[in-house]
């Protein structure tokens, strides 16, 4: 319960940070968002994204994390607001770390 409250509080704080208004489903909903911050916590690290529903992110969505065009990890969207999302790290390449500026993209559904 404490982790859920922490993530919710972080999402509210992240949403309060200024970002231009983009309409949900607009042409900008390209499924890509830069990492704004990585918040280290005792149980897990939280990845804050500069994109939410406006970019196509929904809770439960699995995404790739890349830098310079090379994927090196995966996250799952835990909470999504209109313009911000919070994700949990699922996997990382050995010795890799997610940092601000890395790109998170929606993972294609392999069943389609």
Rosetta blueprint (number, residue, H / E / L):
1 X L
2 X H
3 X H
4 X H
5 X H
6 X H
7 X H
8 X H
9 X H
10 X H
11 X H
12 X H
13 X H
14 X H
15 X H
16 X H
17 X L
18 X L
19 X L
20 X L
21 X L
22 X L
23 X L
24 X L
25 X L
26 X L
27 X L
28 X L
29 X L
30 X L
31 X L
32 X E
33 X E
34 X E
35 X E
36 X E
37 X E
38 X E
39 X E
40 X E
41 X L
42 X L
43 X L
44 X L
45 X E
46 X E
47 X E
48 X E
49 X E
50 X L
51 X L
52 X L
53 X H
54 X H
55 X H
56 X L
57 X L
58 X L
59 X L
60 X L
61 X L
62 X E
63 X E
64 X E
65 X E
66 X E
67 X E
68 X L
69 X L
70 X E
71 X E
72 X E
73 X E
74 X E
75 X E
76 X E
77 X E
78 X E
79 X E
80 X E
81 X L
82 X L
83 X L
84 X L
85 X E
86 X E
87 X E
88 X E
89 X E
90 X E
91 X E
92 X E
93 X L
94 X L
95 X L
96 X L
97 X L
98 X L
99 X L
100 X L
101 X L
102 X L
103 X E
104 X E
105 X E
106 X E
107 X L
108 X L
109 X L
110 X L
111 X L
112 X L
